[in-house]
Structure formats: C-alpha cells, structure tokens
Amino acid sequence: MLKAYLDESGHSVDEKCRFVGMGGLIAESAVWESFTDDWQTVLDEYIGGKWFHMKDYVMVPGVGPYVGWDESKRREFLGKLVNAIVSRNIRYVGCVVSIDGFDALPPQLQEGFVDPYYMAFQHATHGCSICGLNIEDPFSPEKVAMVYAYQDTFGAINSGSALPRNQGRAEQLWHAMKSQNTMFSAAMESYASDFPKNIQALQAADLFAYELTHYFENLLRRPKDGMRWALRQMLADKKDSYHQPLLKFYSLESMLETLMNDSVIPENVDVRIAASMLELQIKMDMQDRIKA
C-alpha cells in the first residue's frame, strides 16, 4: 500500500502571506520505515533530536537549535535531510494558490471554496489518488493512505466520527471527494491527521511544501531568482512520465479556467450548482481580466 504525507505552507489569515500551498510525498509503506530512521539520525546529530520545522530553519538570524550556525553548517544539515528524501523512490504532489487571485474571484466562488487552503488540499489529495492508479487497470488502483498535518483552523483533524457534522472542514472535504465514486476516489484508502513533531515524513512534507510555495512566488515576483537548491534536487532526475511530479499553480487566470471543470469540488458542496450557473459569467470575467 502507498502512504502519502501532506503539509501546508502559508496561511491566508497572515496579511504578509500572499500564497498558500500544500505539498505531499508518496511512497510505499516500507520506504517510509527506512526514511524515518535516516531522517531522525540527521536530527539527532545536528539539533539534538528536536523535530524539524522549515519556518524555524529559515529564520535569520538563527533561532532555537539553529542559533549560531554559519551558512556552511546550515547547508550541510539541509543537504542531509534532502538526501534522505531524494535517495528513495518517493513521488511528489503539490498545489500553490495565489491569495490575490483567490480574492479576485467572484464572491459566490470565494464563498464556495471558503479559503485557498481547501483548493490546495483538494488538488494535492487528487494528486495522491492519481499516484495510486494502475495504468493497465485504472479501476483497480493501489490504495493510498493519506496523512495530513494537523490543522485545527481548517479542520484537518481526527474527529473519529463518520458523521460529517462532527468532522473538520478538511476532513469533510476528503470524504466528499471519496464519495464521488470515480477511479480516483477508488484509490483513497484512508484519511488521518497528526502533528509533524510526531511523524518525520510530515516534516519532510513541510520542507517540500515550503520550497514549492516559494518557488511559485518567485516565478511571479522574482523570476530571475530561479528554483532553490532543495526543490531542484527533489524534482530532478524523474526518468519516466509515471514518476513526474504532479504540481498545480493557481494564479487568477488558471483558477478561473479550472473552476469551469466539473472535477473541481467547492469546499461547500452546496455551491456546486451555483458554480456551474456562473460558468458564462466566469468566462466573460476571465477574458476581461486577461485583456486588462
């Protein structure tokens, strides 16, 4: 069985944040067992066994266990963490959403999707499902167990309940996607959430989500900066189309185009009809914005 670990980067409630992303890593269960040992060995060696959080690591000057580190030590540490990922057969999925683009959507659609987090959540989850597909028999996929970083604000929680009213929003969305009865939903084995401090693979997903989100931001705001080293290592050397990363970047224009696709499920499922009724309005709005 495949197991996927997903974490988000950025929050729409943060006024300084203009992009929200989610990144996921998918591999066979046995791969994660050896990965956990190697990742934790690096943490034990460099930061006294404390858990890794990218937001703390990138702070300058260093905070917590990174106080006093020079650039050489920082790169050495990050290099060993990245190597623990890229030395294994791990696939990547991710989605990054422009908050400015989301805020420019028609109000009805903003209401339907509630927050950019849920757009990123849905597409990263869909990517995990694709990883489970069997090319020769798409309707007999390999099951994918999905574990999300615990997020109380957006409802990526473990309610332990089968009743939607008792579940968190993200948890509800996952089960709504599974109930669609498609070849993609057939690959969705189970939903769970946990704290990254408890699971090394979620810490790796945090690293990937952070790098992916910043790459998209650089593409729009600082295109000359290029892709950072860590992300370049993770996305390099994928020799066949089957193992290509499944990534989606949402600016306003790509958001409007994708929202015309019936495969997109608003977080508030009741808004699906309203979204389809707005299709003509969206097309016209998109053309006007592109011309502007």
N, C-alpha and C positions, 0 to 999 in steps of 0.2 A: 504494500500500500504506500501511496505517496503521502507526504506530510508537508504542509505549507505553513510558513510563519510570516505574519504581516504586521507592519507597524506604520504609523503615520508620521508625517513631518509637517510642522506648521499648524496654526490654528486661526480660524477666521476671526475669533474674538480679539486677537492680538493686532492692534492697529498698525504695528510695524511690519506685520506679515502680509505679503501680497500673493502668496502661493501656498496651496495645500496639496500635499502628496501622500501617497501610500505606496510602499514597496513591499514585495513579497519574495521569499526564497522557497523553492520547492525541490524536494529530493525524496528518495526512498528512505524509509524509516531507519534502515541500517546505516545510511550515510550520516544521519543526524547523531547517531550514537558516537561515532568516532569524532565527528566535528566537535561535539560538546567537550570531549576530553582535551582536544587541541586548543580550543578557544580558551578554556579555563586555565590551561597551563600558561598561556601568554598573560592572562590577567594575574595569575599568582606571581609570575616572575616580575611584572612591571608595576602593578598597582595593588599589591598585597591581597589579591583575590577579590577586590571590590568589583561590582558589576560595571559594565561599560555603557555609557550614555554619550552619544555623539555631541549633544549640546554642551556637555561639560568639557569634553575633549577639545573642542574648537575654541573655547574661551581664551582670549589673550588680554592680559597675562594669565597664566595657568591658574586653575582653581582646584581645590580638593587634592586628589592624588597626583595632579599634574603640576603642582606648584614647583617652580624652579627648573622645569625641564627646558633644555635647549632644543633647537629645531632638529638636530640630529637624532636625539632620543625620541622625539615625537614621531618622526618619520619611521624610525626603526620599529617602534611599537605598532603603529598603524599598518606597516608593511606585513608584520607577522599576523595581525588579525585578518587582513585582506587575503593573505596566503592560505589561511585556514578555510576561507570560502572558496577561492578560485582553484584550489588543488583538488576539489571534489566535483562530482557530476551534479551540479546544482543549477536549476533554471531560475530565471528572473521574470517577475511580472511587476508592473507599476503603473501608476496614473498620477498625473500632476494637473491641478486645476488652477487657473488664474482667478483670484478673488475679484479683481477688477472686471474680468469677463463675466463672472457669475453675477456680480452686482448689476451688470448692464442687461441681463436677461429680462424679458417681460415679467412683470410682477407675479403673474399666475404661475410661471415656471419656477421662479425663485421660491414661491410658497410650496410648490410641489416637492422640490428637492431639499428644501429646508436649509441645507448647508453644503458647501463644496466637499466637506468630508464624505458625505454619502455618495457623491458622484465618484470620488476616488475609491471608496470602499467597494462600490458595485463593480467598477471595471477591473480592479485588482482581483476581486473574487471571481469574476468571469474569466480572467486570465488563468487563474488556478484551475478552473474547470477545463479549460482548453488543454492544459498540460496533462490532464488525465485521459484525453481522447485517444482511442485506438484507431490509427489511420485505416487499418484493414476492416475494422468493425466499429464505426463511430458510436453505435448504440450499446456497446458493451465496454464502457470506459474503465480505466483503472480508477479506483476510488481515491479521493483526495480529502484527507482530514485537515481542516483549516483552523489555525490557532492565531487569534488576533491579540495585539497588545491591548490590555485592559484600558478602556476609555469611558469613564463614567459620564462625562459631559455628553457624549454622542451615543451612549448606550451600547458600547462594545463590552458587555458584561456577561457574566454567567448567572442567569436567573434561575436555572434549573427547572424552568417551567415550560410546559408545552403550550400554555395559553398566551397568545400574543399580548394581551393586556398586561401581563406580568413581565414581559420581556423588555429589554432595552431597545431603542430605535434601531441600532445597527443589527442587533440580534434578530429583530423582526424582519428587517430587510433581507438578511441572509436566508431566513426560512421562506420568505416570499419568493425569492429567486429559485430556491429549491423546488417550490411547489409548481413551477411553470411547466414541469413535465416535458423537458426537451433533452436532447442528447447532452447538452452542457450540464443541466441540473442533475442528470443521472450520475455525473462524476462527483457531486457534492456529498461526501460521506458524513461529515460531522462538523459542527461549529463549537468552538471553545475560545475562551479568552483567559489571559493570565498577565501577570506583571513581568516586564522584561528582566527585572532583577532576579527572577526565578528561573528564567529559561534563556540559555546562551544564544539559541537560534533567533529569538526575538531581538536580542541585542544586535545581532548581525543584520537583521531586517531593518533595524533603526539606522544603522550605518548606511545601508543601501538607499533607504527612503530619503535620508538627509542629502546624500550625494545626488540622487536623481532629481530631487526638487530644486536644488541649487543649480543643477545643470540647465534645467528649463528656464529658470530665472535669468541665468547668464545668456541663454540663447536670445531672449527678448531684450535684455537690458545691457548686457556686456558681451556681445557676440565674439569679440576678439579674444576673450579670455580662454575660450576652448573648454574641453572636458577635463576635469581634475583627474589626478593620477589614480585614485582609488576606484572611481567609477570606470575609468578606461580599462583597468585590469579586469574588473568584473564582467564587462561587456565584450571583451576581446576574445578572439580565438573560438568562436562558435562556428564549427566547421560545417554544420548542416542546418537546413531551414527548420527542422524539428526542434532544435535547441536554441533557436534565435530568441532573444528576449522579447516579451510581449509588453510593449510600453505604449501608453497613450498620453499625449499632451493636449490639454484643453485651453486654447485661447477662446475669445468670444466667438469668432467665426466657426471654429471647429466644434464648439459647443452647440451652436445653432444647427449646424449640419447634422450632428449626431442625434440631436433631440428629435429629428424627423424619423429616426429609425425606431421601429416598434420594439426592438430588443432592449431599449432603454426603459427601465422601470423607475418612475419617480419614487422617492422615499415614502411619500404619502401616496399609496397605491390608488386612492380615490381620484387622484388628479390625472390619471392616465387618459381618461376621456377628454378632459379639458385640454390636455396637451395636444391630443390629436386634432381637436377642433381649432387649435391655434396654428396648425401647420401652415396655412396660407399666410397668416399674419407674420409668422416667423420668417418664411421665405422672403417676404417683402422687406421685413426689417433687416434681414441679413444683407440683402442687396443694397439697401440704403446705407448701411454702415460700411460696407466694403467700398462703395463709391466715395463716401465721406473720407 
